[in-house]
Amino acid sequence: MSNNREKNIEKFAEMFKALSNPNRLKIFLRLISCCVPGVITHIKDSVESEECACVGDLGKDLGIVPSTISHYIKELRQAGLINMERQGQKVECSIAPETLIALKSFFSS
């Protein structure tokens, strides 16, 4: 197996590891459903809102304490699944569009 292919396998393994936790997967799917990939916005009153994704709002109805949500978000970011950006006291999240393209390509080939 080529060195580049091996790196890709490792990258996808890290992504799948991060998504193997049901709550991290729920957070990732929530970001996909409420956000345009690569665009950072805010969740207002509900998750179904057109806008999203402040860290504090992502776990709103999941029954998870904020510190655990922050930890899950960090793991998703480290796996390359999401982007994070600090806006004052808020940390905003978005789906990394290149990640969705890579995942689609992985499952298509």
C-alpha positions in Angstrom: 0.0 0.0 0.0 1.4 3.4 -0.9 2.4 5.8 1.8 -0.2 8.4 0.7 -3.0 5.8 0.8 -1.8 4.7 4.2 -2.1 8.3 5.4 -5.6 8.5 4.0 -6.6 5.3 5.8 -5.3 6.7 9.1 -7.1 10.0 8.5 -10.4 8.2 7.9 -9.9 5.9 10.9 -9.5 8.9 13.1 -12.7 10.4 11.7 -14.6 7.2 12.2 -13.2 6.8 15.7 -14.5 10.3 16.5 -17.9 9.5 15.1 -18.1 6.1 16.9 -19.5 7.8 20.0 -23.3 8.2 19.6 -23.4 11.7 21.1 -20.5 13.0 18.9 -22.3 11.5 15.9 -25.5 13.4 17.0 -23.6 16.6 17.2 -21.9 16.1 13.8 -25.3 15.2 12.2 -26.9 18.3 13.9 -24.2 20.5 12.3 -24.8 18.9 8.9 -28.5 19.4 9.1 -28.5 23.0 10.4 -25.5 24.5 8.7 -24.2 25.1 5.2 -20.8 23.4 5.2 -18.0 25.9 5.7 -20.4 28.7 6.9 -20.3 29.6 10.5 -23.5 31.0 11.9 -25.5 30.7 15.2 -28.2 28.5 16.6 -31.0 30.8 17.8 -34.1 29.3 19.3 -34.0 25.7 18.0 -31.7 23.3 16.3 -33.9 23.3 13.2 -33.2 27.0 12.7 -31.5 28.0 9.5 -28.6 29.3 11.5 -26.2 27.6 13.9 -23.7 26.6 15.7 -22.4 27.9 19.0 -20.9 25.2 21.1 -23.2 25.9 24.1 -26.2 25.4 21.9 -25.2 22.1 20.2 -26.0 19.9 23.2 -29.1 21.8 24.3 -31.5 18.9 24.3 -29.0 16.0 24.4 -28.8 16.0 28.2 -25.0 16.4 28.2 -23.2 18.8 30.4 -21.4 21.7 28.7 -17.9 20.5 29.6 -18.6 17.2 27.9 -20.0 18.9 24.8 -16.8 21.0 24.6 -14.7 17.8 24.9 -16.8 16.1 22.1 -16.4 19.2 19.9 -12.7 19.2 20.5 -12.5 15.5 19.4 -14.5 16.2 16.2 -12.2 19.1 15.4 -9.0 17.1 16.0 -10.4 14.4 13.7 -10.8 17.1 11.0 -14.6 16.8 10.9 -15.4 20.3 11.9 -14.0 23.8 12.1 -14.1 26.0 15.2 -13.8 29.8 15.4 -13.8 32.0 18.5 -16.1 35.0 18.3 -15.7 36.9 21.6 -16.9 34.6 24.3 -18.5 32.2 21.9 -17.0 29.4 20.1 -18.7 28.7 16.7 -18.5 25.5 14.8 -19.1 24.5 11.2 -18.7 21.4 9.1 -15.5 21.3 7.1 -16.7 21.1 3.5 -13.6 19.3 2.3 -14.3 16.6 4.9 -17.8 15.9 3.5 -16.3 15.7 0.0 -13.6 13.3 1.3 -16.1 11.1 3.1 -18.4 11.0 0.1 -15.4 10.0 -2.1 -14.4 7.3 0.5 -17.8 5.7 0.4 -18.1 6.0 -3.4 -14.9 4.2 -4.3 
